[in-house]
Amino acid sequence: MKLLRRQHGFTLIEALVGMSLAMVVFGATLTVLDVYMRQSNGVTKRFDAQNQARLAVDRIVRQLRNVASPLSSPKLLERATPYDIVFQTIGASSSSNPSGTERVRYCVPQDTSAGSSSNWELIAQVQTYATSSNDPWSSDPTTTIACPDLTFIPSNIGDPQYTVIAQNVVNRYQQTTLRPLFSYNNGLDGNSVTSGDLSSVSTIQVNLWENPTPTVTGATTEIQSSAYLRNKQHAPVAQFTPTYEGNGSVMLNAGTSYSPDGEPLSYYWTCLSCASGNTLTGQTSGLLTWSPGAGTYEVEVTATDESNLATTSTPQWITVT
């Protein structure tokens, strides 16, 4: 009978060598897997931050395109600085606010020199029509307003004081890398917008810089969009021409005045050099014959459109014979 072959196991040295080789292979595999997972998590965070930033920019641009101008004081922007903007727009309607008019503010907090993640946010604050007569935010760009403004209390119970609509925003990161969030079309650099310039703004550029790891400069992404203020009211152009008729009379014609928005105009004439009680100041016709008698007079006309925007013409000296 043939004996069964004997089965020998591994020696202790062979087992130790095999285990060492396995640990090296498994360690290298786990290192590669760990690097992959960290990179994958980083990419996921960047994608999530970019998606959040895009949604925030789309929200701002959509509301800017629906910007509303209050008829009591026609203006589209109530505050405009590189990192802070306030305007009225149309939101969701309700029984207490059928028109849906609301005042919104978007701002980025001032970061510290050391950097603080609590400041890497885009803040939104909303004031509903119920309290729109109160303006808590100054239009003066030299006036610093906290972002968010915690002194602002919403009129509706339960509404938040503010909402963070985007995180990882590095437009003002460590006070060194300053990238304006809002810039404007009126020839200004975005750092010198004044309350008097607000009426000339018709296009707003939104540039949101985000980075979930600000210390890694290569991970910064710029989300960019712009909005044309299609509801912007344009002030009328006021001008007039005199036609001399002799016998101390002149015909004044303001028919060359016009509204860029095509609105009807009303007129108000003023004689700047006449004594009180003259027969021109206060006249409201766009075409009239004025008989002040022979002399030289300084005259101007003010044109006003239906939105209550008014422009006064350049004064003219006219000589009546």
C-alpha positions as CSV (number, residue, x, y, z in Angstrom):
1,M,0.0,0.0,0.0
2,K,1.2,3.4,-0.9
3,L,1.5,5.8,2.0
4,L,-0.2,9.2,1.8
5,R,2.1,12.2,1.1
6,R,3.0,14.0,4.1
7,Q,1.8,17.6,4.3
8,H,4.2,20.1,5.8
9,G,3.1,23.7,6.9
10,F,5.0,27.0,6.7
11,T,7.9,27.5,9.0
12,L,7.7,30.4,11.5
13,I,10.2,32.5,9.4
14,E,8.2,31.9,6.3
15,A,4.9,33.0,8.0
16,L,6.6,36.1,9.4
17,V,8.0,37.1,6.0
18,G,4.6,36.5,4.3
19,M,2.8,38.6,6.9
20,S,5.3,41.4,6.5
21,L,4.9,41.4,2.8
22,A,1.1,41.4,3.2
23,M,1.3,44.3,5.6
24,V,3.4,46.3,3.1
25,V,1.0,45.6,0.3
26,F,-2.1,46.3,2.4
27,G,-0.5,49.5,3.9
28,A,0.3,50.8,0.4
29,T,-3.2,50.0,-0.7
30,L,-4.8,51.7,2.3
31,T,-2.6,54.8,1.8
32,V,-3.7,55.1,-1.8
33,L,-7.3,54.6,-0.8
34,D,-7.0,57.2,2.0
35,V,-5.5,59.7,-0.4
36,Y,-8.2,59.0,-2.9
37,M,-10.9,59.4,-0.3
38,R,-9.5,62.7,1.0
39,Q,-9.2,64.0,-2.6
40,S,-12.7,62.8,-3.3
41,N,-14.1,64.5,-0.2
42,G,-12.3,67.7,-1.2
43,V,-13.7,67.6,-4.7
44,T,-17.2,66.9,-3.3
45,K,-16.9,69.9,-0.9
46,R,-15.8,72.2,-3.8
47,F,-18.6,71.0,-6.0
48,D,-21.1,71.5,-3.2
49,A,-19.7,75.0,-2.5
50,Q,-19.8,75.9,-6.2
51,N,-23.4,74.7,-6.5
52,Q,-24.4,76.7,-3.4
53,A,-22.6,79.8,-4.8
54,R,-24.3,79.4,-8.2
55,L,-27.7,79.2,-6.5
56,A,-26.9,82.3,-4.4
57,V,-25.8,84.3,-7.5
58,D,-28.8,83.2,-9.5
59,R,-31.1,84.3,-6.6
60,I,-29.5,87.8,-6.5
61,V,-29.5,88.3,-10.2
62,R,-33.2,87.1,-10.5
63,Q,-34.2,89.6,-7.9
64,L,-32.2,92.4,-9.4
65,R,-34.0,91.8,-12.7
66,N,-37.3,92.2,-10.9
67,V,-36.1,95.3,-9.0
68,A,-39.0,97.6,-8.1
69,S,-39.0,101.4,-7.9
70,P,-41.1,103.0,-5.2
71,L,-43.2,105.7,-6.7
72,S,-42.8,107.9,-3.6
73,S,-39.1,108.2,-4.3
74,P,-38.2,106.5,-7.6
75,K,-34.9,104.7,-7.3
76,L,-33.8,101.2,-8.0
77,L,-30.9,100.8,-5.6
78,E,-31.1,102.1,-2.1
79,R,-27.5,101.2,-1.1
80,A,-24.6,100.1,-3.4
81,T,-21.1,99.3,-2.2
82,P,-18.6,96.6,-3.2
83,Y,-19.9,94.2,-0.5
84,D,-23.4,95.5,0.4
85,I,-26.4,96.2,-1.7
86,V,-30.0,97.1,-0.8
87,F,-33.0,97.3,-3.2
88,Q,-36.7,96.6,-3.5
89,T,-38.0,93.7,-5.5
90,I,-41.1,91.5,-6.0
91,G,-41.3,88.4,-3.9
92,A,-44.1,86.1,-2.8
93,S,-47.5,87.7,-2.3
94,S,-49.6,87.3,0.7
95,S,-52.9,88.5,2.1
96,S,-51.2,91.4,3.9
97,N,-48.9,92.1,1.0
98,P,-50.7,91.4,-2.3
99,S,-48.1,93.0,-4.5
100,G,-45.3,90.9,-2.9
101,T,-43.0,94.0,-2.6
102,E,-40.1,93.5,-0.3
103,R,-36.8,95.2,0.5
104,V,-33.7,92.9,0.4
105,R,-30.1,93.3,1.5
106,Y,-27.1,91.2,0.5
107,C,-23.7,91.6,2.2
108,V,-20.5,89.9,3.0
109,P,-19.0,90.5,6.5
110,Q,-15.7,92.2,7.0
111,D,-13.1,89.4,7.7
112,T,-10.4,89.6,10.3
113,S,-6.7,89.8,9.4
114,A,-6.3,86.3,10.9
115,G,-9.4,85.0,9.0
116,S,-12.5,83.7,10.6
117,S,-14.8,81.1,9.0
118,S,-17.8,82.8,10.5
119,N,-17.1,85.8,8.1
120,W,-16.9,83.6,5.0
121,E,-20.6,83.9,4.2
122,L,-23.0,85.7,2.0
123,I,-25.8,87.1,4.1
124,A,-29.4,87.9,3.0
125,Q,-31.9,90.0,5.0
126,V,-35.5,90.6,3.9
127,Q,-37.9,93.3,5.0
128,T,-41.5,92.8,4.0
129,Y,-43.9,95.5,2.7
130,A,-45.5,95.7,6.2
131,T,-42.5,97.6,7.4
132,S,-41.1,99.0,4.1
133,S,-41.7,102.5,5.3
134,N,-38.9,102.0,7.7
135,D,-35.4,102.0,6.1
136,P,-33.0,100.5,8.5
137,W,-30.0,100.6,6.1
138,S,-28.4,103.9,5.1
139,S,-27.7,104.6,1.5
140,D,-24.5,106.5,2.4
141,P,-21.6,104.2,1.5
142,T,-19.3,105.8,4.1
143,T,-21.7,104.6,6.8
144,T,-20.6,101.2,8.1
145,I,-23.5,98.8,8.8
146,A,-22.9,95.5,10.5
147,C,-23.4,92.4,8.3
148,P,-25.7,91.0,9.3
149,D,-27.5,93.8,10.9
150,L,-28.8,92.3,14.2
151,T,-30.6,95.4,15.2
152,F,-33.1,94.8,12.4
153,I,-36.1,92.9,13.7
154,P,-38.5,91.3,11.1
155,S,-42.1,92.4,11.3
156,N,-43.5,88.9,10.9
157,I,-43.0,86.7,14.0
158,G,-41.0,83.7,13.2
159,D,-39.1,85.2,10.3
160,P,-35.3,85.0,10.7
161,Q,-33.2,88.1,11.2
162,Y,-30.9,86.9,8.4
163,T,-30.2,83.9,6.2
164,V,-26.8,82.5,5.1
165,I,-27.3,81.8,1.4
166,A,-23.7,80.8,0.6
167,Q,-20.7,79.7,2.7
168,N,-17.0,79.6,1.9
169,V,-17.2,83.1,0.4
170,V,-13.6,84.5,0.3
171,N,-14.2,87.9,-1.3
172,R,-12.9,89.6,1.8
173,Y,-10.7,86.8,3.1
174,Q,-8.2,88.0,5.7
175,Q,-8.7,91.6,4.6
176,T,-5.9,91.1,2.1
177,T,-7.5,89.4,-1.0
178,L,-10.2,92.0,-1.6
179,R,-12.5,91.1,-4.5
180,P,-15.6,93.2,-4.9
181,L,-18.8,91.1,-4.8
182,F,-20.8,93.9,-6.6
183,S,-19.5,96.3,-9.3
184,Y,-21.5,98.8,-11.3
185,N,-21.6,100.1,-14.9
186,N,-21.5,103.8,-14.3
187,G,-17.7,104.2,-14.7
188,L,-17.0,103.7,-11.0
189,D,-14.6,101.1,-9.7
190,G,-17.1,99.7,-7.2
191,N,-15.3,101.3,-4.3
192,S,-16.7,104.9,-4.7
193,V,-20.4,104.5,-5.3
194,T,-22.2,107.3,-3.6
195,S,-25.9,107.9,-3.0
196,G,-25.9,110.5,-5.8
197,D,-24.6,108.0,-8.3
198,L,-27.3,105.4,-7.6
199,S,-29.6,106.8,-10.2
200,S,-27.0,106.2,-13.0
201,V,-26.6,102.5,-12.3
202,S,-28.3,100.2,-14.9
203,T,-26.1,97.1,-14.8
204,I,-24.7,95.2,-11.8
205,Q,-21.9,92.6,-12.0
206,V,-21.9,89.9,-9.4
207,N,-18.6,88.1,-8.7
208,L,-18.7,85.6,-5.9
209,W,-15.4,83.9,-5.0
210,E,-15.7,80.7,-3.0
211,N,-13.2,78.2,-1.5
212,P,-14.0,75.6,1.1
213,T,-10.3,75.5,2.0
214,P,-9.1,79.2,1.8
215,T,-5.5,78.4,2.6
216,V,-5.3,76.4,-0.6
217,T,-5.3,79.2,-3.3
218,G,-5.7,76.8,-6.2
219,A,-9.1,75.7,-5.0
220,T,-10.7,79.1,-5.3
221,T,-13.6,79.4,-7.9
222,E,-15.2,82.5,-9.2
223,I,-19.0,82.5,-9.9
224,Q,-19.9,85.4,-12.2
225,S,-23.1,86.8,-13.5
226,S,-24.7,90.2,-14.2
227,A,-28.1,91.8,-14.3
228,Y,-29.5,94.7,-16.3
229,L,-32.0,96.7,-14.4
230,R,-34.8,96.5,-16.9
231,N,-37.2,98.4,-14.7
232,K,-34.9,101.4,-14.4
233,Q,-36.7,104.7,-14.8
234,H,-34.8,107.2,-16.9
235,A,-35.0,110.9,-16.1
236,P,-36.5,113.1,-18.9
237,V,-34.4,115.4,-21.0
238,A,-35.5,119.0,-20.7
239,Q,-34.8,121.6,-23.3
240,F,-36.5,124.4,-25.2
241,T,-36.1,126.8,-28.1
242,P,-37.2,130.4,-28.3
243,T,-38.8,132.0,-31.4
244,Y,-38.8,135.8,-31.3
245,E,-42.0,137.4,-32.5
246,G,-41.3,141.1,-32.0
247,N,-43.5,143.6,-30.1
248,G,-42.0,142.4,-26.8
249,S,-43.1,138.8,-27.3
250,V,-41.3,135.4,-27.6
251,M,-42.7,131.9,-28.3
252,L,-41.2,129.3,-25.9
253,N,-41.3,125.7,-27.2
254,A,-40.3,122.8,-24.9
255,G,-41.5,120.2,-27.5
256,T,-37.9,119.0,-28.0
257,S,-37.9,117.7,-24.4
258,Y,-38.5,114.0,-24.2
259,S,-38.7,111.0,-21.9
260,P,-36.4,108.1,-22.7
261,D,-39.1,105.7,-21.4
262,G,-41.7,107.3,-23.6
263,E,-43.8,108.7,-20.8
264,P,-45.8,111.9,-21.1
265,L,-44.2,115.1,-19.7
266,S,-45.5,118.0,-17.7
267,Y,-43.7,121.4,-17.7
268,Y,-42.9,124.2,-15.3
269,W,-41.3,127.4,-16.6
270,T,-39.2,129.8,-14.5
271,C,-37.8,133.2,-15.3
272,L,-34.6,133.4,-13.1
273,S,-33.9,137.1,-13.8
274,C,-37.4,138.5,-13.5
275,A,-38.8,140.4,-10.6
276,S,-41.4,138.6,-8.5
277,G,-44.9,138.5,-10.0
278,N,-43.6,137.9,-13.6
279,T,-46.0,136.3,-16.0
280,L,-43.7,133.3,-16.9
281,T,-42.8,131.5,-13.7
282,G,-45.4,128.9,-13.0
283,Q,-46.6,128.4,-16.5
284,T,-47.2,124.7,-17.3
285,S,-47.8,124.6,-21.0
286,G,-45.1,123.0,-23.3
287,L,-45.7,125.7,-25.9
288,L,-46.6,129.3,-25.0
289,T,-46.2,132.9,-26.1
290,W,-44.7,135.1,-23.4
291,S,-44.9,138.9,-23.6
292,P,-42.5,140.3,-21.0
293,G,-41.6,143.4,-23.0
294,A,-38.3,144.4,-24.5
295,G,-35.3,143.2,-22.4
296,T,-32.9,140.3,-21.7
297,Y,-34.2,137.4,-19.5
298,E,-32.8,134.2,-18.1
299,V,-35.3,131.3,-18.6
300,E,-35.4,127.6,-17.8
301,V,-38.0,124.8,-18.0
302,T,-38.4,121.7,-15.8
303,A,-39.8,118.6,-17.4
304,T,-41.4,115.9,-15.1
305,D,-42.5,112.4,-16.2
306,E,-45.3,110.2,-14.7
307,S,-42.9,108.6,-12.3
308,N,-42.1,112.0,-10.8
309,L,-38.6,112.1,-12.2
310,A,-37.7,115.7,-13.1
311,T,-35.0,117.4,-15.0
312,T,-34.4,121.2,-15.4
313,S,-33.0,122.5,-18.6
314,T,-29.8,124.5,-19.0
315,P,-30.8,128.2,-18.4
316,Q,-30.9,130.4,-21.5
317,W,-30.5,134.1,-21.8
318,I,-33.1,135.4,-24.4
319,T,-33.3,138.9,-25.7
320,V,-36.9,140.1,-26.5
321,T,-37.3,143.1,-28.7
